[in-house]
Amino acid sequence: MSAIDEFLGNNESYAETFSKGSLEMPPAKRIAVVACMDARLETGVLLGLMEGDAHVIRNAGGVA
């Protein structure tokens, strides 16, 4: 199985159980976070964010 096939399967499973569509579109904490796009960092976890709390923008190069 290719990585793309795995991602598509994971997305299908996620979509079937997605229950957060009722969250408001603007972020609950009324904030946007600009963070490094380093794949080793889980931005929500390290800042204590839940889905819907903030817009998270991942940026390469360290310049915003």
PyMOL Python script that loads the backbone (N, CA, C, O; Angstrom):
from pymol import cmd

cmd.read_pdbstr("""\
ATOM      1  N   MET A   1       0.847  -1.179   0.000  1.00  0.00           N
ATOM      2  CA  MET A   1       0.000   0.000   0.000  1.00  0.00           C
ATOM      3  C   MET A   1       0.893   1.243   0.000  1.00  0.00           C
ATOM      4  O   MET A   1       1.833   1.339   0.789  1.00  0.00           O
ATOM      5  N   SER A   2       0.597   2.178  -0.877  1.00  0.00           N
ATOM      6  CA  SER A   2       1.388   3.404  -0.935  1.00  0.00           C
ATOM      7  C   SER A   2       0.978   4.349   0.195  1.00  0.00           C
ATOM      8  O   SER A   2      -0.075   4.181   0.810  1.00  0.00           O
ATOM      9  N   ALA A   3       1.812   5.328   0.451  1.00  0.00           N
ATOM     10  CA  ALA A   3       1.500   6.322   1.485  1.00  0.00           C
ATOM     11  C   ALA A   3       0.211   7.062   1.128  1.00  0.00           C
ATOM     12  O   ALA A   3      -0.596   7.361   2.007  1.00  0.00           O
ATOM     13  N   ILE A   4       0.016   7.357  -0.154  1.00  0.00           N
ATOM     14  CA  ILE A   4      -1.198   8.068  -0.562  1.00  0.00           C
ATOM     15  C   ILE A   4      -2.434   7.218  -0.279  1.00  0.00           C
ATOM     16  O   ILE A   4      -3.436   7.734   0.217  1.00  0.00           O
ATOM     17  N   ASP A   5      -2.375   5.925  -0.587  1.00  0.00           N
ATOM     18  CA  ASP A   5      -3.503   5.044  -0.286  1.00  0.00           C
ATOM     19  C   ASP A   5      -3.789   5.014   1.218  1.00  0.00           C
ATOM     20  O   ASP A   5      -4.943   5.026   1.645  1.00  0.00           O
ATOM     21  N   GLU A   6      -2.732   4.974   1.995  1.00  0.00           N
ATOM     22  CA  GLU A   6      -2.895   4.975   3.453  1.00  0.00           C
ATOM     23  C   GLU A   6      -3.552   6.272   3.913  1.00  0.00           C
ATOM     24  O   GLU A   6      -4.469   6.247   4.734  1.00  0.00           O
ATOM     25  N   PHE A   7      -3.086   7.409   3.385  1.00  0.00           N
ATOM     26  CA  PHE A   7      -3.664   8.704   3.761  1.00  0.00           C
ATOM     27  C   PHE A   7      -5.132   8.785   3.380  1.00  0.00           C
ATOM     28  O   PHE A   7      -5.951   9.277   4.158  1.00  0.00           O
ATOM     29  N   LEU A   8      -5.472   8.305   2.186  1.00  0.00           N
ATOM     30  CA  LEU A   8      -6.863   8.339   1.741  1.00  0.00           C
ATOM     31  C   LEU A   8      -7.748   7.481   2.639  1.00  0.00           C
ATOM     32  O   LEU A   8      -8.860   7.883   2.981  1.00  0.00           O
ATOM     33  N   GLY A   9      -7.268   6.319   3.016  1.00  0.00           N
ATOM     34  CA  GLY A   9      -8.015   5.461   3.930  1.00  0.00           C
ATOM     35  C   GLY A   9      -8.197   6.106   5.295  1.00  0.00           C
ATOM     36  O   GLY A   9      -9.279   6.051   5.880  1.00  0.00           O
ATOM     37  N   ASN A  10      -7.125   6.722   5.797  1.00  0.00           N
ATOM     38  CA  ASN A  10      -7.198   7.418   7.087  1.00  0.00           C
ATOM     39  C   ASN A  10      -8.179   8.578   7.021  1.00  0.00           C
ATOM     40  O   ASN A  10      -8.940   8.804   7.962  1.00  0.00           O
ATOM     41  N   ASN A  11      -8.166   9.319   5.907  1.00  0.00           N
ATOM     42  CA  ASN A  11      -9.087  10.435   5.742  1.00  0.00           C
ATOM     43  C   ASN A  11     -10.535   9.953   5.728  1.00  0.00           C
ATOM     44  O   ASN A  11     -11.409  10.581   6.326  1.00  0.00           O
ATOM     45  N   GLU A  12     -10.785   8.848   5.050  1.00  0.00           N
ATOM     46  CA  GLU A  12     -12.143   8.302   4.995  1.00  0.00           C
ATOM     47  C   GLU A  12     -12.630   7.910   6.393  1.00  0.00           C
ATOM     48  O   GLU A  12     -13.772   8.188   6.757  1.00  0.00           O
ATOM     49  N   SER A  13     -11.764   7.268   7.168  1.00  0.00           N
ATOM     50  CA  SER A  13     -12.122   6.890   8.541  1.00  0.00           C
ATOM     51  C   SER A  13     -12.386   8.121   9.400  1.00  0.00           C
ATOM     52  O   SER A  13     -13.337   8.150  10.182  1.00  0.00           O
ATOM     53  N   TYR A  14     -11.544   9.129   9.251  1.00  0.00           N
ATOM     54  CA  TYR A  14     -11.704  10.371  10.018  1.00  0.00           C
ATOM     55  C   TYR A  14     -13.023  11.045   9.661  1.00  0.00           C
ATOM     56  O   TYR A  14     -13.757  11.481  10.547  1.00  0.00           O
ATOM     57  N   ALA A  15     -13.328  11.133   8.365  1.00  0.00           N
ATOM     58  CA  ALA A  15     -14.549  11.795   7.913  1.00  0.00           C
ATOM     59  C   ALA A  15     -15.794  11.082   8.441  1.00  0.00           C
ATOM     60  O   ALA A  15     -16.788  11.736   8.757  1.00  0.00           O
ATOM     61  N   GLU A  16     -15.754   9.767   8.539  1.00  0.00           N
ATOM     62  CA  GLU A  16     -16.909   8.995   9.015  1.00  0.00           C
ATOM     63  C   GLU A  16     -17.221   9.268  10.489  1.00  0.00           C
ATOM     64  O   GLU A  16     -18.369   9.142  10.913  1.00  0.00           O
ATOM     65  N   THR A  17     -16.214   9.637  11.258  1.00  0.00           N
ATOM     66  CA  THR A  17     -16.421   9.856  12.689  1.00  0.00           C
ATOM     67  C   THR A  17     -16.283  11.327  13.089  1.00  0.00           C
ATOM     68  O   THR A  17     -16.318  11.654  14.275  1.00  0.00           O
ATOM     69  N   PHE A  18     -16.126  12.210  12.103  1.00  0.00           N
ATOM     70  CA  PHE A  18     -15.937  13.639  12.409  1.00  0.00           C
ATOM     71  C   PHE A  18     -17.176  14.195  13.090  1.00  0.00           C
ATOM     72  O   PHE A  18     -18.285  14.078  12.569  1.00  0.00           O
ATOM     73  N   SER A  19     -16.984  14.802  14.257  1.00  0.00           N
ATOM     74  CA  SER A  19     -18.115  15.298  15.036  1.00  0.00           C
ATOM     75  C   SER A  19     -17.966  16.758  15.434  1.00  0.00           C
ATOM     76  O   SER A  19     -18.695  17.239  16.301  1.00  0.00           O
ATOM     77  N   LYS A  20     -17.035  17.466  14.817  1.00  0.00           N
ATOM     78  CA  LYS A  20     -16.762  18.839  15.243  1.00  0.00           C
ATOM     79  C   LYS A  20     -17.232  19.881  14.240  1.00  0.00           C
ATOM     80  O   LYS A  20     -16.819  21.039  14.295  1.00  0.00           O
ATOM     81  N   GLY A  21     -18.102  19.462  13.318  1.00  0.00           N
ATOM     82  CA  GLY A  21     -18.616  20.384  12.319  1.00  0.00           C
ATOM     83  C   GLY A  21     -19.470  21.496  12.896  1.00  0.00           C
ATOM     84  O   GLY A  21     -19.716  22.498  12.225  1.00  0.00           O
ATOM     85  N   SER A  22     -19.927  21.334  14.130  1.00  0.00           N
ATOM     86  CA  SER A  22     -20.765  22.368  14.748  1.00  0.00           C
ATOM     87  C   SER A  22     -19.940  23.481  15.392  1.00  0.00           C
ATOM     88  O   SER A  22     -20.499  24.482  15.839  1.00  0.00           O
ATOM     89  N   LEU A  23     -18.621  23.317  15.444  1.00  0.00           N
ATOM     90  CA  LEU A  23     -17.778  24.382  16.003  1.00  0.00           C
ATOM     91  C   LEU A  23     -17.894  25.627  15.129  1.00  0.00           C
ATOM     92  O   LEU A  23     -18.039  25.529  13.910  1.00  0.00           O
ATOM     93  N   GLU A  24     -17.830  26.781  15.756  1.00  0.00           N
ATOM     94  CA  GLU A  24     -17.864  28.045  15.011  1.00  0.00           C
ATOM     95  C   GLU A  24     -16.662  28.139  14.094  1.00  0.00           C
ATOM     96  O   GLU A  24     -15.598  27.604  14.404  1.00  0.00           O
ATOM     97  N   MET A  25     -16.823  28.814  12.966  1.00  0.00           N
ATOM     98  CA  MET A  25     -15.722  28.957  12.017  1.00  0.00           C
ATOM     99  C   MET A  25     -14.598  29.842  12.567  1.00  0.00           C
ATOM    100  O   MET A  25     -13.432  29.464  12.449  1.00  0.00           O
ATOM    101  N   PRO A  26     -14.898  31.008  13.164  1.00  0.00           N
ATOM    102  CA  PRO A  26     -13.789  31.766  13.759  1.00  0.00           C
ATOM    103  C   PRO A  26     -13.222  30.983  14.938  1.00  0.00           C
ATOM    104  O   PRO A  26     -13.972  30.324  15.658  1.00  0.00           O
ATOM    105  N   PRO A  27     -11.916  31.047  15.144  1.00  0.00           N
ATOM    106  CA  PRO A  27     -11.324  30.286  16.239  1.00  0.00           C
ATOM    107  C   PRO A  27     -11.821  30.770  17.603  1.00  0.00           C
ATOM    108  O   PRO A  27     -11.972  31.970  17.835  1.00  0.00           O
ATOM    109  N   ALA A  28     -12.069  29.819  18.491  1.00  0.00           N
ATOM    110  CA  ALA A  28     -12.623  30.115  19.812  1.00  0.00           C
ATOM    111  C   ALA A  28     -11.731  31.052  20.624  1.00  0.00           C
ATOM    112  O   ALA A  28     -12.233  31.896  21.367  1.00  0.00           O
ATOM    113  N   LYS A  29     -10.426  30.910  20.488  1.00  0.00           N
ATOM    114  CA  LYS A  29      -9.502  31.759  21.247  1.00  0.00           C
ATOM    115  C   LYS A  29      -9.175  33.057  20.504  1.00  0.00           C
ATOM    116  O   LYS A  29      -8.403  33.884  20.990  1.00  0.00           O
ATOM    117  N   ARG A  30      -9.766  33.221  19.333  1.00  0.00           N
ATOM    118  CA  ARG A  30      -9.618  34.441  18.534  1.00  0.00           C
ATOM    119  C   ARG A  30      -8.142  34.782  18.287  1.00  0.00           C
ATOM    120  O   ARG A  30      -7.700  35.910  18.504  1.00  0.00           O
ATOM    121  N   ILE A  31      -7.403  33.775  17.831  1.00  0.00           N
ATOM    122  CA  ILE A  31      -5.971  33.955  17.625  1.00  0.00           C
ATOM    123  C   ILE A  31      -5.508  33.124  16.427  1.00  0.00           C
ATOM    124  O   ILE A  31      -6.108  32.105  16.083  1.00  0.00           O
ATOM    125  N   ALA A  32      -4.442  33.583  15.815  1.00  0.00           N
ATOM    126  CA  ALA A  32      -3.748  32.800  14.793  1.00  0.00           C
ATOM    127  C   ALA A  32      -2.323  32.590  15.281  1.00  0.00           C
ATOM    128  O   ALA A  32      -1.709  33.495  15.845  1.00  0.00           O
ATOM    129  N   VAL A  33      -1.815  31.411  15.065  1.00  0.00           N
ATOM    130  CA  VAL A  33      -0.459  31.064  15.487  1.00  0.00           C
ATOM    131  C   VAL A  33       0.375  30.823  14.239  1.00  0.00           C
ATOM    132  O   VAL A  33      -0.023  30.047  13.370  1.00  0.00           O
ATOM    133  N   VAL A  34       1.518  31.472  14.140  1.00  0.00           N
ATOM    134  CA  VAL A  34       2.469  31.193  13.067  1.00  0.00           C
ATOM    135  C   VAL A  34       3.571  30.349  13.692  1.00  0.00           C
ATOM    136  O   VAL A  34       4.239  30.769  14.636  1.00  0.00           O
ATOM    137  N   ALA A  35       3.748  29.144  13.142  1.00  0.00           N
ATOM    138  CA  ALA A  35       4.682  28.193  13.738  1.00  0.00           C
ATOM    139  C   ALA A  35       5.577  27.596  12.664  1.00  0.00           C
ATOM    140  O   ALA A  35       5.253  27.621  11.477  1.00  0.00           O
ATOM    141  N   CYS A  36       6.688  27.070  13.094  1.00  0.00           N
ATOM    142  CA  CYS A  36       7.599  26.364  12.223  1.00  0.00           C
ATOM    143  C   CYS A  36       6.906  25.145  11.627  1.00  0.00           C
ATOM    144  O   CYS A  36       6.103  24.500  12.302  1.00  0.00           O
ATOM    145  N   MET A  37       7.204  24.824  10.379  1.00  0.00           N
ATOM    146  CA  MET A  37       6.564  23.673   9.760  1.00  0.00           C
ATOM    147  C   MET A  37       7.327  22.370   9.988  1.00  0.00           C
ATOM    148  O   MET A  37       7.077  21.375   9.307  1.00  0.00           O
ATOM    149  N   ASP A  38       8.243  22.373  10.932  1.00  0.00           N
ATOM    150  CA  ASP A  38       8.991  21.171  11.291  1.00  0.00           C
ATOM    151  C   ASP A  38       7.996  20.061  11.642  1.00  0.00           C
ATOM    152  O   ASP A  38       7.193  20.213  12.563  1.00  0.00           O
ATOM    153  N   ALA A  39       8.048  18.965  10.920  1.00  0.00           N
ATOM    154  CA  ALA A  39       7.090  17.875  11.090  1.00  0.00           C
ATOM    155  C   ALA A  39       7.192  17.201  12.455  1.00  0.00           C
ATOM    156  O   ALA A  39       6.296  16.449  12.839  1.00  0.00           O
ATOM    157  N   ARG A  40       8.257  17.455  13.182  1.00  0.00           N
ATOM    158  CA  ARG A  40       8.420  16.834  14.498  1.00  0.00           C
ATOM    159  C   ARG A  40       7.629  17.555  15.577  1.00  0.00           C
ATOM    160  O   ARG A  40       7.467  17.032  16.680  1.00  0.00           O
ATOM    161  N   LEU A  41       7.134  18.752  15.272  1.00  0.00           N
ATOM    162  CA  LEU A  41       6.419  19.549  16.265  1.00  0.00           C
ATOM    163  C   LEU A  41       4.913  19.393  16.099  1.00  0.00           C
ATOM    164  O   LEU A  41       4.389  19.541  14.995  1.00  0.00           O
ATOM    165  N   GLU A  42       4.223  19.096  17.181  1.00  0.00           N
ATOM    166  CA  GLU A  42       2.764  19.047  17.205  1.00  0.00           C
ATOM    167  C   GLU A  42       2.291  20.353  17.837  1.00  0.00           C
ATOM    168  O   GLU A  42       2.172  20.463  19.057  1.00  0.00           O
ATOM    169  N   THR A  43       2.027  21.334  16.987  1.00  0.00           N
ATOM    170  CA  THR A  43       1.742  22.694  17.444  1.00  0.00           C
ATOM    171  C   THR A  43       0.592  22.758  18.441  1.00  0.00           C
ATOM    172  O   THR A  43       0.708  23.420  19.472  1.00  0.00           O
ATOM    173  N   GLY A  44      -0.506  22.087  18.153  1.00  0.00           N
ATOM    174  CA  GLY A  44      -1.640  22.105  19.074  1.00  0.00           C
ATOM    175  C   GLY A  44      -1.296  21.540  20.430  1.00  0.00           C
ATOM    176  O   GLY A  44      -1.687  22.091  21.459  1.00  0.00           O
ATOM    177  N   VAL A  45      -0.563  20.437  20.435  1.00  0.00           N
ATOM    178  CA  VAL A  45      -0.183  19.794  21.695  1.00  0.00           C
ATOM    179  C   VAL A  45       0.740  20.701  22.498  1.00  0.00           C
ATOM    180  O   VAL A  45       0.532  20.880  23.698  1.00  0.00           O
ATOM    181  N   LEU A  46       1.743  21.270  21.866  1.00  0.00           N
ATOM    182  CA  LEU A  46       2.714  22.056  22.636  1.00  0.00           C
ATOM    183  C   LEU A  46       2.135  23.361  23.159  1.00  0.00           C
ATOM    184  O   LEU A  46       2.654  23.924  24.123  1.00  0.00           O
ATOM    185  N   LEU A  47       1.050  23.855  22.527  1.00  0.00           N
ATOM    186  CA  LEU A  47       0.406  25.077  23.014  1.00  0.00           C
ATOM    187  C   LEU A  47      -0.874  24.787  23.799  1.00  0.00           C
ATOM    188  O   LEU A  47      -1.494  25.709  24.330  1.00  0.00           O
ATOM    189  N   GLY A  48      -1.266  23.539  23.876  1.00  0.00           N
ATOM    190  CA  GLY A  48      -2.487  23.187  24.593  1.00  0.00           C
ATOM    191  C   GLY A  48      -3.749  23.564  23.847  1.00  0.00           C
ATOM    192  O   GLY A  48      -4.760  23.894  24.467  1.00  0.00           O
ATOM    193  N   LEU A  49      -3.706  23.522  22.527  1.00  0.00           N
ATOM    194  CA  LEU A  49      -4.864  23.895  21.712  1.00  0.00           C
ATOM    195  C   LEU A  49      -5.698  22.676  21.352  1.00  0.00           C
ATOM    196  O   LEU A  49      -5.174  21.579  21.160  1.00  0.00           O
ATOM    197  N   MET A  50      -6.995  22.889  21.266  1.00  0.00           N
ATOM    198  CA  MET A  50      -7.925  21.871  20.797  1.00  0.00           C
ATOM    199  C   MET A  50      -8.414  22.305  19.415  1.00  0.00           C
ATOM    200  O   MET A  50      -8.222  23.454  19.019  1.00  0.00           O
ATOM    201  N   GLU A  51      -9.046  21.382  18.683  1.00  0.00           N
ATOM    202  CA  GLU A  51      -9.604  21.735  17.393  1.00  0.00           C
ATOM    203  C   GLU A  51     -10.558  22.906  17.565  1.00  0.00           C
ATOM    204  O   GLU A  51     -11.386  22.917  18.476  1.00  0.00           O
ATOM    205  N   GLY A  52     -10.436  23.881  16.690  1.00  0.00           N
ATOM    206  CA  GLY A  52     -11.317  25.043  16.734  1.00  0.00           C
ATOM    207  C   GLY A  52     -10.814  26.183  17.592  1.00  0.00           C
ATOM    208  O   GLY A  52     -11.435  27.246  17.612  1.00  0.00           O
ATOM    209  N   ASP A  53      -9.707  26.004  18.303  1.00  0.00           N
ATOM    210  CA  ASP A  53      -9.192  27.063  19.178  1.00  0.00           C
ATOM    211  C   ASP A  53      -8.493  28.181  18.422  1.00  0.00           C
ATOM    212  O   ASP A  53      -8.648  29.349  18.779  1.00  0.00           O
ATOM    213  N   ALA A  54      -7.721  27.852  17.380  1.00  0.00           N
ATOM    214  CA  ALA A  54      -6.889  28.854  16.713  1.00  0.00           C
ATOM    215  C   ALA A  54      -6.633  28.450  15.269  1.00  0.00           C
ATOM    216  O   ALA A  54      -6.669  27.269  14.922  1.00  0.00           O
ATOM    217  N   HIS A  55      -6.378  29.437  14.447  1.00  0.00           N
ATOM    218  CA  HIS A  55      -5.848  29.160  13.113  1.00  0.00           C
ATOM    219  C   HIS A  55      -4.357  28.894  13.307  1.00  0.00           C
ATOM    220  O   HIS A  55      -3.679  29.652  13.999  1.00  0.00           O
ATOM    221  N   VAL A  56      -3.852  27.842  12.711  1.00  0.00           N
ATOM    222  CA  VAL A  56      -2.423  27.537  12.816  1.00  0.00           C
ATOM    223  C   VAL A  56      -1.835  27.585  11.414  1.00  0.00           C
ATOM    224  O   VAL A  56      -2.252  26.841  10.526  1.00  0.00           O
ATOM    225  N   ILE A  57      -0.869  28.463  11.230  1.00  0.00           N
ATOM    226  CA  ILE A  57      -0.200  28.650   9.949  1.00  0.00           C
ATOM    227  C   ILE A  57       1.221  28.128  10.089  1.00  0.00           C
ATOM    228  O   ILE A  57       2.000  28.641  10.892  1.00  0.00           O
ATOM    229  N   ARG A  58       1.554  27.125   9.319  1.00  0.00           N
ATOM    230  CA  ARG A  58       2.893  26.540   9.373  1.00  0.00           C
ATOM    231  C   ARG A  58       3.735  27.214   8.298  1.00  0.00           C
ATOM    232  O   ARG A  58       3.316  27.304   7.144  1.00  0.00           O
ATOM    233  N   ASN A  59       4.919  27.688   8.671  1.00  0.00           N
ATOM    234  CA  ASN A  59       5.761  28.473   7.784  1.00  0.00           C
ATOM    235  C   ASN A  59       7.165  27.867   7.688  1.00  0.00           C
ATOM    236  O   ASN A  59       7.734  27.422   8.684  1.00  0.00           O
ATOM    237  N   ALA A  60       7.704  27.862   6.479  1.00  0.00           N
ATOM    238  CA  ALA A  60       9.077  27.398   6.274  1.00  0.00           C
ATOM    239  C   ALA A  60      10.040  28.574   6.234  1.00  0.00           C
ATOM    240  O   ALA A  60       9.684  29.662   5.781  1.00  0.00           O
ATOM    241  N   GLY A  61      11.227  28.359   6.695  1.00  0.00           N
ATOM    242  CA  GLY A  61      12.272  29.358   6.546  1.00  0.00           C
ATOM    243  C   GLY A  61      12.454  30.302   7.714  1.00  0.00           C
ATOM    244  O   GLY A  61      13.399  31.091   7.718  1.00  0.00           O
ATOM    245  N   GLY A  62      11.590  30.249   8.694  1.00  0.00           N
ATOM    246  CA  GLY A  62      11.767  31.083   9.886  1.00  0.00           C
ATOM    247  C   GLY A  62      11.502  32.561   9.666  1.00  0.00           C
ATOM    248  O   GLY A  62      11.880  33.379  10.505  1.00  0.00           O
ATOM    249  N   VAL A  63      10.866  32.925   8.567  1.00  0.00           N
ATOM    250  CA  VAL A  63      10.554  34.326   8.311  1.00  0.00           C
ATOM    251  C   VAL A  63       9.058  34.449   8.080  1.00  0.00           C
ATOM    252  O   VAL A  63       8.489  33.770   7.225  1.00  0.00           O
ATOM    253  N   ALA A  64       8.434  35.317   8.848  1.00  0.00           N
ATOM    254  CA  ALA A  64       6.979  35.514   8.689  1.00  0.00           C
ATOM    255  C   ALA A  64       6.712  36.868   8.053  1.00  0.00           C
ATOM    256  O   ALA A  64       5.556  37.229   7.833  1.00  0.00           O
TER     257      ALA A  64
END
""", "prot")
cmd.dss("prot")
cmd.show_as("cartoon", "prot")
cmd.util.cbc("prot")
cmd.orient("prot")
